[in-house]
Amino acid sequence: MLSGKYELVVGLEIHAQLQTLSKAFCGDDTTFGMLPNTQVSPISLGHPGTLPVHNIKAVEYAVMLGLALNCEIRRENQYARKNYFYADLPKGYQISQDNTPICNGGYVAVNLEDGTVKNINLTRIHMEEDSGKSMHDQDLEDTLVDYNRAGVPLVEIVTEPEIRSAEEAFQFINEIRKLVRYLGICDGNMEEGSLRCDANVSIRLAGSNTFGTKVEVKNMNSMSNVKRAIAYEAQRQADLLEAGESFESETRGFNPLDGSTFNMRTKELVKDYRYFPEPDLPPLLITEDWKASIKSKMPMLPKEVENILSSKMGLAKYDVQLISDDKKTAEYYLAITEHTNNYKAAANWVMGAVKSYLNEQAMSIEQLSISPKRLAELINLVDEGKLSNTSAAQNVFPMLANEKTRSVLDIAKSLNVIQTGDVDFIGDLITATLAKYPEKVLEYKNGKTNLLGLFVGEVMRGSQGKADPKIVNQELIKKLEN
């Protein structure tokens, strides 16, 4: 934990691979996990005489992201060649955007630990292509290169240096990952590298306006690792300063095994990538009509869903966060509420029985064969007093996955779990229960009213769960007070 003497300053650079079927400037396939170097072509490998072309879907995805993040969308977009040598950059340069990023400004609203909301401003979002992938563990002596990823479309989201804690960085990445998944433009999978984050970390004396020495931390493949890396690096810098030592601006990697950072290379004071205009791609114009068309296709955003869940559905903050965190879960929940007004019960089912069932079956909610409408019917049967929550969850719900034609009520009847409100039937059970516990009845009459639960439990067991607990309570109280 960084002491109050120092203030943490962090800026993030997040690369998101866009889920297009083809690469940024050619028709190569982008499916993840294919055999090395099977998704390449002369264009993505940069052979002489080849020409790149715009991937319009990638452009639309970038505009969609910019609109969702309140950015200013640039009308005239130009590309540049970003020249630097890496073995996994087959052309020797990367097609990117330099002075004309497609999106300027914008912000991301993050929820802080104290319950407040902070807007973290963005510098820019620009489009570029990905490089290949160097593999160091496939051969004992040589580094191998897989160019399948070379040319996959990326957007790079660059923040202002406004992040002041590792937790803020964690929440920022979480919001970005959630947003790109809601938009359907990126799967947000950090473990597979489709969402990657670099953190520029520095510290300064609290109250100072002068930035400290910046260190870039790379190779973080999860949100928790980003949080761990920033916390470690901030403390490392503070320890060095406290010991009277200085340190250089450098690029450091992150070791997830012990949570430390390590030197990769010393950074130059100025990045000189020798940008110059890409001569083979004409300027790309994003007209107002095109922008409006893209906006009209945008789905509901996470903040909109959160607002509906909290204001219309009246759910608690905890439920809102759990349900809205995943787009498909939110869609499933909202579909349930089209058929029932018991919004809280619907949330309990989604976060309880449904989630447990999915975990047991090792499936996602998209694979669930129980439709939202049928689950709503089950919730309504419980609300009508025809089923107990226990019977609904333990007996009827598991049957719904296989019984797709019979009504929920028919399934409940076939299982013999329909509750009864028959007062005579319940009255006989109550009489038998009270006769079984005469001493407890006397204790209840002498003021030990918490024994009511004992009697209710006995009656429910005697009815094999079929008695309506509300009527059981009412009739028991009548009998005991008389």
C-alpha positions as a printed Julia matrix, in Angstrom:
482×3 Matrix{Float64}:
   0.0     0.0     0.0
   1.52    3.34   -1.1
   1.95    5.73    1.84
   0.22    9.09    1.94
   3.52   10.78    1.18
   3.25    9.85   -2.49
   0.53   10.04   -5.11
   0.16    7.38   -7.8
  -0.21    8.51  -11.41
  -1.29    5.93  -14.01
  -2.23    6.11  -17.65
  -3.45    3.03  -19.48
  -3.09    1.91  -23.08
  -5.59   -0.82  -23.96
  -5.5    -2.75  -27.21
  -8.74   -4.45  -28.22
  -8.85   -6.89  -31.12
 -11.96   -6.27  -33.2
 -14.14   -9.29  -33.92
 -14.24   -8.98  -37.67
 -14.2   -12.06  -39.89
 -11.22  -10.78  -41.85
  -8.1    -8.77  -41.09
  -7.77   -4.99  -41.07
  -6.5    -4.56  -44.62
  -7.0    -7.92  -46.36
  -9.32  -10.93  -46.44
  -7.32  -13.31  -44.22
  -9.36  -15.25  -41.65
  -9.09  -14.11  -38.01
 -10.27  -17.24  -36.15
  -8.3   -17.7   -32.93
  -6.33  -20.87  -32.22
  -5.65  -22.11  -35.74
  -2.38  -23.82  -36.68
   0.55  -21.34  -36.91
   0.96  -19.45  -40.17
  -2.19  -20.85  -41.79
  -4.07  -17.53  -41.85
  -1.67  -15.42  -43.84
  -1.45  -14.05  -47.36
   0.97  -11.97  -49.42
  -0.84   -8.85  -48.2
  -0.59   -9.55  -44.46
   3.01  -10.7   -44.93
   3.85   -7.46  -46.77
   5.05   -8.93  -50.06
   6.11   -6.38  -52.69
   3.37   -5.24  -55.03
   0.49   -5.96  -52.65
  -2.04   -3.3   -51.64
  -4.07   -2.98  -48.42
  -7.79   -2.09  -48.46
 -10.03   -0.71  -45.7
 -12.05   -3.17  -43.62
 -15.3    -1.19  -43.32
 -16.63   -3.38  -40.49
 -13.54   -2.61  -38.4
 -14.06    1.1   -39.0
 -17.72    0.85  -37.94
 -16.7    -0.99  -34.76
 -14.2     1.75  -33.91
 -16.84    4.44  -34.47
 -19.3     2.47  -32.34
 -16.8     2.36  -29.48
 -16.1     6.08  -29.8
 -19.81    6.93  -29.69
 -20.28    4.74  -26.62
 -17.41    6.55  -24.87
 -18.61   10.07  -25.71
 -15.71   10.72  -28.08
 -15.5    13.16  -30.96
 -15.44   11.13  -34.18
 -12.98   12.39  -36.79
 -14.4    13.04  -40.25
 -11.21   12.57  -42.3
  -9.07    9.64  -41.21
  -5.59    9.0   -42.53
  -3.22    6.13  -41.87
   0.51    6.14  -41.28
   3.33    3.65  -41.38
   4.81    3.17  -37.93
   8.31    1.92  -38.58
  10.09   -0.26  -36.02
  11.73   -3.65  -36.21
  10.37   -6.71  -34.47
  10.62  -10.26  -35.75
   6.82  -10.57  -35.49
   6.17   -7.48  -37.66
   6.47   -8.98  -41.15
   6.3    -5.74  -43.17
   8.85   -3.94  -41.0
   6.18   -1.35  -40.25
   2.69   -1.28  -38.75
  -0.23    0.45  -40.42
  -1.61    2.71  -37.71
  -2.97    6.21  -37.11
  -0.65    8.96  -35.94
  -1.95   12.53  -36.08
  -5.5    11.63  -37.08
  -6.96    9.19  -34.53
 -10.51    8.18  -35.34
 -11.69    9.24  -31.86
 -10.59   12.15  -29.67
 -11.55   12.83  -26.05
 -14.31   10.94  -24.33
 -14.35    9.37  -20.89
 -15.13    6.22  -18.93
 -17.2     6.42  -15.72
 -15.88    4.05  -13.05
 -17.38    3.16   -9.68
 -14.96    3.77   -6.8
 -14.75    1.83   -3.54
 -16.32    4.69   -1.56
 -19.46    4.55   -3.73
 -18.66    7.62   -5.83
 -18.29    7.71   -9.61
 -15.19    9.11  -11.35
 -14.9    10.03  -15.01
 -11.5     9.02  -16.37
 -10.81   11.03  -19.52
  -9.46    9.53  -22.71
  -6.78   11.08  -24.89
  -7.66    9.2   -28.05
  -8.74    5.96  -29.69
  -6.95    5.02  -32.88
  -7.08    2.12  -35.32
  -4.15   -0.06  -36.29
  -3.22   -3.62  -37.19
  -1.79   -6.22  -34.84
   1.63   -7.79  -35.14
   2.42  -11.51  -35.2
   3.32  -13.5   -32.12
   6.78  -14.64  -31.05
   6.86  -18.02  -29.29
   9.8   -18.66  -26.99
   8.77  -22.0   -25.46
   8.33  -24.14  -28.59
  12.01  -24.61  -29.37
  14.97  -24.92  -27.02
  17.3   -22.79  -29.13
  15.23  -20.58  -31.41
  12.3   -18.19  -31.19
   9.48  -19.15  -33.54
   7.02  -16.67  -35.06
   3.34  -17.2   -35.83
   2.02  -14.57  -38.26
  -1.66  -15.56  -37.97
  -2.3   -12.54  -35.77
  -0.45  -10.15  -38.07
  -2.95   -7.73  -39.58
  -5.83   -8.42  -37.18
  -7.68   -5.12  -36.61
  -7.08   -3.32  -33.33
  -8.23   -0.2   -31.56
  -5.93    1.34  -28.99
  -7.64    3.22  -26.15
  -5.32    5.72  -24.47
  -6.26    7.4   -21.19
  -5.11   10.65  -19.68
  -2.8    10.1   -16.64
  -5.74   10.47  -14.27
  -5.86    7.07  -12.57
  -4.84    7.35   -8.92
  -4.98    3.79   -7.62
  -4.61    0.2    -8.75
  -8.29   -0.31   -7.94
  -9.29    2.54  -10.31
  -7.25    0.89  -13.07
  -8.97   -2.42  -12.36
 -12.41   -0.81  -12.54
 -11.49    1.07  -15.75
 -10.45   -2.14  -17.53
 -13.56   -3.88  -16.24
 -15.76   -1.14  -17.74
 -13.92   -1.31  -21.08
 -14.17   -5.1   -21.21
 -17.85   -4.99  -20.33
 -18.5    -2.29  -22.95
 -16.75   -4.03  -25.86
 -18.63   -7.23  -25.03
 -21.98   -5.42  -24.93
 -21.16   -3.78  -28.27
 -20.13   -7.17  -29.69
 -16.91   -5.76  -31.13
 -14.39   -7.71  -29.02
 -14.66  -10.79  -26.79
 -12.59   -9.07  -24.09
 -10.58  -12.21  -23.37
  -7.31  -11.05  -21.81
  -6.02  -14.61  -21.41
  -6.13  -15.11  -25.2
  -4.71  -11.64  -25.87
  -7.77  -10.14  -27.54
  -7.74   -7.43  -24.85
  -4.29   -6.28  -23.76
  -3.26   -3.57  -21.34
  -0.06   -1.62  -20.79
   0.2     0.61  -17.73
   2.33    3.76  -17.53
   3.12    4.07  -13.83
   4.79    6.88  -11.91
   4.58    8.42   -8.46
   5.05   11.96   -7.18
   4.93   13.76   -3.86
   1.35   14.27   -2.74
   0.15   17.72   -3.84
   2.81   18.08   -6.54
   1.88   18.9   -10.14
   5.14   17.58  -11.57
   5.1    14.08  -13.0
   7.63   11.55  -11.78
   9.69    9.12  -13.87
   7.34    6.97  -15.91
   7.7     3.2   -16.19
   5.66    1.15  -18.66
   4.52   -2.26  -17.44
   3.59   -4.92  -20.03
   2.62   -8.61  -20.22
  -0.41   -8.54  -17.94
  -2.97  -11.12  -19.05
  -5.77  -10.51  -16.55
  -7.45   -7.59  -14.8
  -6.25   -8.81  -11.42
  -2.68   -8.95  -12.72
  -2.94   -5.33  -13.91
  -4.02   -4.38  -10.4
  -1.18   -6.38   -8.82
   1.43   -5.02  -11.23
   0.5    -1.37  -10.64
   0.47   -1.82   -6.85
   3.88   -3.53   -6.92
   5.46   -1.03   -9.3
   4.22    1.98   -7.3
   5.67    0.53   -4.1
   8.94   -0.35   -5.85
   9.37    3.22   -7.02
   8.51    4.59   -3.58
  11.05    2.28   -1.93
  13.75    3.45   -4.35
  13.0     7.12   -3.7
  12.93    6.57    0.06
  16.37    4.94   -0.21
  17.66    8.0    -2.09
  18.02    6.11   -5.36
  16.91    7.23   -8.8
  15.63    5.08  -11.65
  15.29    5.4   -15.4
  12.25    5.33  -17.6
  12.0     1.75  -18.77
   9.73   -1.0   -20.01
   9.1    -3.7   -17.43
   7.34   -7.04  -17.59
   5.13   -8.59  -14.94
   5.76  -11.93  -13.26
   2.39  -13.35  -12.17
   4.03  -16.03  -10.01
   5.38  -13.61   -7.41
   3.58  -10.4    -8.4
   6.79   -8.53   -9.25
   7.89   -6.48  -12.26
  11.21   -6.93  -14.06
  13.28   -4.93  -16.54
  12.74   -5.66  -20.22
  14.45   -2.71  -21.84
  15.33    0.93  -21.16
  13.02    3.4   -22.87
  14.32    6.25  -24.97
  13.2     9.7   -23.91
  11.28   10.17  -27.15
   9.64    7.39  -29.14
  10.87    7.79  -32.71
   8.84    5.4   -34.82
   9.52    7.43  -38.0
   5.86    7.8   -38.89
   5.04    8.81  -42.43
   1.74    8.73  -44.35
   0.61    5.34  -45.64
   0.71    5.87  -49.45
  -1.42    2.83  -50.33
  -4.55    3.76  -48.35
  -6.67    6.76  -49.37
  -8.15    8.97  -46.63
 -11.28    7.49  -45.07
 -14.26    9.86  -44.69
 -16.8     9.25  -41.94
 -19.87   11.25  -42.91
 -22.63   12.32  -40.53
 -25.05    9.97  -42.29
 -22.69    7.03  -41.87
 -22.13    7.9   -38.23
 -25.9     8.13  -37.64
 -26.38    4.76  -39.33
 -23.76    3.17  -37.05
 -25.35    4.73  -33.97
 -28.77    3.35  -34.92
 -27.36   -0.19  -34.86
 -25.83    0.09  -31.4
 -27.25   -2.18  -28.68
 -28.16   -1.08  -25.18
 -25.02   -0.07  -23.26
 -24.03   -1.34  -19.79
 -24.9     1.93  -18.02
 -28.34    1.92  -19.64
 -28.92   -1.63  -18.43
 -27.72   -0.73  -14.93
 -30.12    2.22  -14.85
 -33.06    0.01  -15.86
 -32.18   -2.62  -13.27
 -31.88   -0.09  -10.45
 -34.63    2.41  -11.32
 -37.32    0.35  -13.06
 -36.66   -3.05  -11.46
 -35.71   -1.65   -8.05
 -32.8    -4.04   -7.62
 -30.08   -3.49   -5.03
 -26.65   -2.34   -6.17
 -25.17   -5.82   -5.63
 -27.79   -7.48   -7.85
 -27.39   -4.77  -10.49
 -23.64   -5.33  -10.7
 -23.91   -9.12  -10.89
 -26.6    -9.15  -13.57
 -25.27   -6.32  -15.72
 -21.69   -7.58  -15.68
 -22.46  -10.05  -18.47
 -24.5    -8.99  -21.5
 -26.12  -12.4   -22.08
 -27.11  -12.7   -18.43
 -28.64   -9.22  -18.52
 -30.55  -10.06  -21.69
 -31.86  -13.28  -20.15
 -32.96  -11.47  -17.0
 -34.72   -8.69  -18.92
 -36.51  -11.31  -21.03
 -37.82  -12.94  -17.81
 -39.22   -9.61  -16.62
 -41.35   -9.39  -19.76
 -43.45  -12.23  -18.29
 -43.38  -11.53  -14.53
 -43.5    -8.45  -12.33
 -41.57  -10.07   -9.5
 -38.26   -8.51  -10.5
 -36.46   -9.41   -7.27
 -37.48  -13.08   -7.53
 -36.27  -13.12  -11.15
 -32.89  -11.76  -10.01
 -32.68  -14.37   -7.24
 -33.38  -17.15   -9.72
 -30.82  -15.91  -12.26
 -28.1   -15.47   -9.63
 -29.09  -18.61   -7.7
 -30.63  -21.69   -9.32
 -29.76  -20.73  -12.91
 -26.14  -19.88  -12.14
 -25.69  -23.07  -10.09
 -27.18  -25.17  -12.88
 -24.89  -23.56  -15.48
 -21.84  -24.2   -13.29
 -22.82  -27.83  -12.75
 -23.37  -28.37  -16.48
 -20.26  -26.36  -17.45
 -22.26  -24.27  -19.9
 -22.91  -20.61  -20.62
 -26.3   -18.96  -20.3
 -26.63  -18.86  -24.09
 -26.66  -22.67  -24.02
 -29.43  -22.87  -21.43
 -32.46  -24.61  -22.93
 -34.87  -23.19  -20.34
 -36.47  -20.14  -21.96
 -36.97  -16.92  -19.95
 -40.73  -17.29  -20.44
 -40.84  -20.75  -18.86
 -38.73  -19.6   -15.93
 -41.14  -16.68  -15.46
 -44.02  -19.18  -15.4
 -42.25  -21.03  -12.6
 -41.76  -17.79  -10.66
 -45.44  -16.94  -11.1
 -46.52  -20.35   -9.76
 -44.5   -19.67   -6.61
 -46.04  -16.2    -6.31
 -49.53  -17.71   -6.67
 -48.83  -20.08   -3.79
 -49.06  -23.17   -5.96
 -45.4   -24.09   -5.43
 -42.92  -23.6    -2.64
 -39.57  -22.06   -3.51
 -37.86  -25.27   -2.45
 -39.99  -27.51   -4.67
 -39.68  -25.09   -7.57
 -35.89  -25.02   -7.34
 -35.17  -28.63   -6.42
 -37.89  -30.52   -8.28
 -39.44  -28.53  -11.11
 -36.54  -26.37  -12.36
 -34.21  -29.3   -13.25
 -37.06  -30.88  -15.26
 -37.56  -27.8   -17.43
 -34.31  -28.4   -19.34
 -35.66  -31.68  -20.76
 -39.42  -31.09  -20.73
 -39.81  -28.48  -23.45
 -43.42  -29.1   -24.53
 -45.38  -29.64  -21.32
 -46.43  -26.58  -19.35
 -44.62  -25.78  -16.13
 -47.84  -26.4   -14.18
 -48.24  -29.87  -15.74
 -44.66  -30.75  -14.8
 -45.3   -29.64  -11.21
 -48.48  -31.71  -11.06
 -46.71  -34.78  -12.4
 -44.11  -34.4    -9.65
 -46.89  -34.14   -7.05
 -45.47  -30.92   -5.57
 -48.42  -28.55   -6.06
 -49.19  -26.75   -2.81
 -52.67  -26.91   -1.34
 -54.58  -24.27    0.55
 -57.16  -26.78    1.79
 -57.86  -25.5     5.31
 -59.33  -28.83    6.49
 -56.26  -30.75    5.27
 -53.92  -28.23    6.91
 -56.06  -28.12   10.07
 -55.72  -31.89   10.56
 -51.95  -31.63   10.22
 -51.85  -28.77   12.74
 -53.93  -30.73   15.24
 -51.61  -33.72   14.93
 -48.51  -31.51   15.3
 -49.75  -29.7    18.41
 -50.76  -32.99   19.98
 -47.22  -34.24   19.39
 -45.67  -31.31   21.28
 -47.94  -30.42   24.23
 -45.04  -29.02   26.3
 -43.97  -26.76   23.45
 -47.55  -25.56   23.04
 -47.57  -24.58   26.71
 -44.24  -22.75   26.33
 -45.62  -20.87   23.32
 -48.7   -19.8    25.29
 -46.38  -18.59   28.06
 -44.66  -16.2    25.66
 -42.05  -18.27   23.78
 -43.51  -17.3    20.38
 -40.36  -18.17   18.45
 -41.55  -21.81   18.67
 -43.96  -21.01   15.83
 -41.21  -21.94   13.37
 -40.96  -25.41   14.9
 -44.68  -26.01   14.44
 -44.65  -24.65   10.86
 -41.74  -26.92    9.97
 -43.5   -29.98   11.38
 -46.71  -29.22    9.5
 -44.81  -28.67    6.23
 -42.96  -31.97    6.68
 -46.23  -33.73    7.41
 -47.7   -32.33    4.19
 -44.55  -33.31    2.24
 -44.18  -29.68    1.24
 -47.64  -29.43   -0.27
 -49.24  -27.17    2.33
 -49.26  -23.43    1.6
 -46.9   -22.01    4.27
 -48.86  -18.74    4.47
 -52.07  -20.6     5.35
 -50.12  -22.87    7.71
 -48.86  -19.79    9.59
 -52.3   -18.21    9.73
 -54.07  -21.38   10.93
 -51.37  -22.22   13.46
 -51.61  -18.79   15.08
 -55.39  -19.07   15.24
 -55.19  -22.49   16.86
 -52.48  -21.54   19.34
 -54.17  -18.33   20.43
 -57.46  -20.11   20.98
